[in-house]
């Protein structure tokens, strides 16, 4: 078949100023980048660099490491030097760690205004140090650690509260002429999160780092992130994304890349166009789709493969794909051989996401 030509994007990208996170441009029309965060002890340099290597191999473009202690600070120079991708130091409470991370050669520093009250008098120094090093700051607001003053004002972490917190923190840096900033306003509820980013997008021109925080285990987190990022990216909002999953960070990268591919914001890698199957199926679509995915996943070329259960839509989809089942020659054929290879009804390969949620019986009992 012909290689699939991606359709035009759903909306023009929001005009944001561009920052550089190491070698990766963020904002200003740069491709939306995908990032994750290591789960190793940052102080364990080898383990952290090992995880960064795995993340890099899976398509991660920027990585963040937590810096909660002096041991972690001391590991930063080696990690920043040996990582293949830019390293952002994630710092919550200690201004002195911000300076240390900048000295260590980190590509950016993330600070959280909710935890930053004690930073107020330090902002000038942080701005000067980041400026001198030529690195940006991420202002990372999180619903779970919202500034107490704003929590009191709004009653809870509303979209308005998240945005006010972020813009207030930006203003502290702007007072010192520092605008090398990107912002995140994360919430665990995609509805609040989308509303917050929409407001933020209107009120500033900083590049935006999208995230649904504490999104949950892989399935729920994938859905929440895909829905929220999808809504925003479809409007042109978002310059870099981080999917948060209670799962290994490589999974976050796979999901992040798949979200961008789905919206045509990144060249598609392997795309399986497979049908849900139905009573017409002449092959076991579930198994075939899984086998095809397993066999081709990770190929460094864009490939669209159609796996269709029968000839109703099969030849049409296969024509649009690089590879397809049934092959075009199968068009209109319903041979006894094909019939005899109909899938067993046991659907052995299907692993349901959730069993018995409703409490209703899952077995049908003939009467
Ligand atoms: Fe059913 Fe055929 Fe459509 Fe698959 S392609 S869902 S088997 S009609």
Boltz pocket constraint, residues with backbone or C-beta under 6 A from the ligand:
constraints:
  - pocket:
      binder: B
      contacts: [[A, 275], [A, 276], [A, 277], [A, 278], [A, 279], [A, 280], [A, 281], [A, 282], [A, 308], [A, 309], [A, 310], [A, 311], [A, 312], [A, 313], [A, 314]]
      max_distance: 6.0
